Amino acid sequence: MKASEYRQMSDEQLDLTLKDVVKNLFHLRFQSATDRLETPSEIVKAKRDVARLKTIVRERQRQAESQSESAKQAQVAQGV
């Protein structure tokens, strides 16, 4: 999937998708170790998907942190 498609997902969907991709990567590595993997490029694709998903999750975390930080600063500025 493309990053734009991942960005349209909710946080819960992203977490589930990340778990599925990590599980798939594990199985691909296992198949590679037992010489049953037909297309080695699948491992590279799975790694890239994991990286994309983790990047999007981290971007959302940082955005939430910055919003909460700015809300705290606004409260302090108002004297609350």
N, C-alpha and C positions, 0 to 999 in steps of 0.2 A: 504494500500500500504506500501511497505517497504521504508526505508529512501533512499536506493540506487535509487529507481525509482523516488522519489521526487527530488533527486539531479540532475537527467538528464533533468529535466524540466527547462524552461526559467523562468526568474523572473516574467514575466506577467502570465505565467501559474501557478506558485506557488501562486501568489496573488489571482487568481481566484479560485484555489483549496482551499485555506485557507478560503476564503469567503463562499464557498459552504459547507465546513465542519463545520464552525461555525454556518451557517444557519441550517444545519442538526442537530447539537447538540442542538440548541434552540428548534427545533421541537421535538426531543427526550425527552428533559426535560419537555416540555409541555405535551407530551403524558404520561410521568411518573407521572406528577401531577394529571392528569385526569384518572389515572389507566387504560390506554389503551396501555401501552407499553408491548409488548409480551416478549422481551428479554432485560432485564436490562443491560446485558453486552455490548450492543450497545453503551450506554452512555460512558462506560469506553474506548471502542475502539475509539470513536469520540474524546474524550479528549486526548488520546494518539496521534492521528493523528494531532490534533491542536498543541500539544507540538512539535511533529516532524517538522511540517511545520514552526512554529515560530523559532525553533532552526536553521533550514537550512537558513531561511531568515536572521536571525541575523548573522550567520557565513559569509554569503555573504556580508553583510553590513560591518562587521569588516574587511574582506579581502579587500574590496574596500577602506576603510579608511586607512588601513596600506599601500596600494599601493600608495595612494595619498600622504600620509605622507612621504614615501620613495622618491617619485618624488620631493617633496618640498625640502627634505634634499639634494638630488642630485643637484638641481638648486642652492642651497645656497653654496654647495661645489664647484661648477663651477664658482661661482661669478656672477650669472645672477641676 
